[in-house]
Amino acid sequence: MKIYRVKNYEAMSRQAANFISAQITLKPDTVLGLATGSTPIGTYKQLIEKTKAGDLDFAKVRTVNLDEYCGLDGSHEQSYRYFMNSNLFNHINIDLANTNVPNGLAADLQSECERYDKLIESFGGIDLQLLGIGHNGHIGFNEPSDAFVKETNVVDLRQSTIDANSRFFASADEVPKKAITMGMKSIMAARRILLVVSGEDKRDILDRALNGPVTPQVPASVLQLHTDVTVICCVD
């Protein structure tokens, strides 16, 4: 595991974007696993700038996102499909047909989970997975639990996660209580993982994830078992 401590959010975003850019340059048809939330927004802005400058080409890239809220249409401003379109996809030369986000409105959510796993498998897995970490140690929406869930699954969001995400909604009552999330199997099968972490409030959970016991009570701790993880953080 490689850990880079940088001085601020801008430096973290720039270094993360350079990391992703290098991956795409070396393998133009890269399968990227992508994350949402406030932490990667700066990274996405940097990728947009590189694309507009002609230094990066997403034409052959395929993407799979970690998760999506259940009950939100992709046109909803708080859906993760909307987030990705607004913060990245609409501003780069990627074919939207090559971008994939779980369908939170699927009539049969279990079938949607199975479809998503098969989709990732059909791509040959993920080349580079971008991750953030929640205050409770979740990656994707894999919340603390008694066991690591391997497959894509529907999860009941912890109250702490709902509270953290309520800032994006008019009230906490509007925050969806369930989400579809990529499971640990697909995440850990990614050939490379890039974890970006920002904010002093993430310092303790990052320490527990990287240096504490590997436990499903701190889902991100499973990354200790991966052979190629890079962490870029500004938590001081």
N, C-alpha and C positions, 0 to 999 in steps of 0.2 A: 504494500500500500504506500502510495506517495502522497504526502500531505504538504500543501503549500499555504502558508499563512501570509495573506497580503494585507495592505494597509487600509483599504477601503472598498466599498461596494463597486466603484468604477473599475478598480484594478482587478477585482474578482471577476467581473463581467467580461472584461477585456481578455483576461487569461483563459477563461472558459470558452469564449468565442474562438480564440486562436486554437484551442485544443480541438474543438469541433471542426473548425475549418481545415485543420491538418488531416483529420480523419477523412473528410470528403475529398480533399485533394488527392490523397493516397488511394481512395476507393470511391470513385464518382457515383457508383450505384449503392452506396452505403444505406443500410437500414438503421435509421435513427429512432431510438426510444426517447420520447420527449415528456417534459413535465410542465405543470402549470403552477400558479401561485406567484407571489410578488418577487421571489428571489431570482428566477430566470429571466425576468423581463429585460434587464439590462443586457444580458447575454444575447437575447433575441434582437435587441436594437443594434448591437454590434454586428451580428450576422447580416442583418438587413443592409447596414452600411457597406459591408464588404461585398455583398451581392450587387448593390447599386454601383459600386466602384469598379465592378468587373473582375473582382478578385476571387469570387466564389460562385459556383454553379450548382444549383439544386435540381437541374433538369432530370437527372436520373435517380435522385434520392427518393426513398420511400420512408414514411414515418409511421410510428405507432405510439399513441399517447397512453400514458399510464392509467387514466381513469376518467370517469364522467359521473356527474350527479344523476341519480335516478329521478325521473319525472320532469326533466328540463329538455325542451327541444333545442336543437342546435342553433336556432335563431335567438334564443333567450340570452340576454346580455351577460348572465352569470354562468352560462353553460361553458364547459371547457372547449367545446368545438368553437364557440364564438370567440373565446379567449385566444385560441390558437390562430384562428383566421385573422383576428384584429391585430395581434401582437407579432405575428410572423408570416403566416402563409400568404396573406393578401399582398405582401410587400416583397416577395422573392419569386424567382422563376421556377416554382414547383408546380407540378400538375396536382390540383386538388384531389383528383382521383387516386393519387398515390399517398394521400394523407389519411390516416385512420384514427378514429376516436370511438370508444365504445358507444353503443346506442342506448342512452338512458331511457328512451321511450319504447324500447322493444316490448312487444306483447308478452313474450316469454323470455324473462331475464336470464334464466338458466341456459336456455339455448343460445342466447346472445353471448354469454360467457364462453361457452364451448366453441362458438363460431370464432370468437376473438383469438382463442388459443390456437385454433387450426390455422387462422390467418397468419399469425406470427410464425408458426411452424412452416407454413408454405413459403415464407420468405427466407427460410433457412436460419431463422433466429435473428436476434438483434446484434448489430455490430458494435454500436455505442449507445449506452443507456444514460441519459441525463437524469439525475435525481436531485430533489431537495429533501429536507428532513423536517418533520413536524415537531412541535414542542414536546409531544409525548413519544417521539421516536418513530412515528409512522413514515413509511416510504410508499409512494402512491397513496392509496387509502387503506393500506394494510395496517390496521390499528393494533395496539397491544392486545394480546390474547394468550390463551393457554398453549397454542400450537401455531407454527408457521403454516399458512395456507398456501399450497403450491400452485393451484390453478387460478385463473381469472374467476372472480367470485363477487357476489353481492354482499356488501358489508353494512352493518349498522354503525353509523358514525358515533364516536364518543362525544360526550357533551363538550369536552375541551376542544375538540375539532370544530364542532358546530359553533361554539363561542368564538373561536379564532376566525372562522369564515364569515361570521355575522357582519363584520365590517363592510362586506361587499354587498349586503342586502339591506333593505329598508328596516328590517327588524330580524331578530334571531328566529322568530316564528316562521319566517319565509325561507330559512336555510333548509335545503333538503336533508332528510334524516338518513337516507341511504345513498350508496354510490356503487358503481361497478368499478372494480380495481383489478389491474393486472396482478397475478399472484407471484409469489416468490420464485417459482420455478423459471418463468420467463425472464424475470429480472436477473436472477443469478446465472442464467444461461447466456446472458449477454457477454460478448467477447471482451468488452471493456466497459467500465462504469465510471462516470464522472459525477461526483457529488459536490454540489455548490451549497455553501452555508453562509448566511449573512446575519449579523446582529448579535449583540452581547447576550441577548435573551436565549440564544441557541447554544451558548458555550457549554453549559452543563450537560445538555442532552447529547451534544456532539461528543463530549468526553466519555459519556456512558456508552455511546454507540461504538466508539473506536477502541476504548480501553477497558470497558467493563465486560462481564460475562456475555456470551452469546445466548440470548434468550428471546422468546417471542414477546415478552413483556416490553422489550425495546427492539421493535422490528428491524431497525437499521443496523443493529449489532450483527446481523447475519452477513453483512458486507465484509466482516473480518475473515470470512471463509472464502472470499473470491480472490482469484489470483491476479487480477489487474484492475485495481481501484485507484483512482486519482481524486483527491479531495482538495478543493480550493475554497478557502474560508477566510472571512474577516469577522471575527467574533470578539475582538478586544475593544 
